[in-house]
Amino acid sequence: MNREDKLLYGGLAVLLVTYLDLVLPVEFSNEVELALLSVALVLVLSSLVVRLRSTDR
């Protein structure tokens, strides 16, 4: 598994945790949900950047 796959799967895992927070009765505070979504966005975008940079070579 290469670097961009790890970043992508990490972002998707964080998104899954955030989605489960919406479905399950466990409640996170709004700050925690915002932090989880921010981490997921950074990981997925980092994966995209790494993938695009590796195709330029």
Secondary structure, DSSP 4 states (H G I P E B T S, - for coil): --HHHHHHHHHHHHHHHHHHHHHSS----HHHHHHHHHHHHHHHHHHHHHHHHHHH-
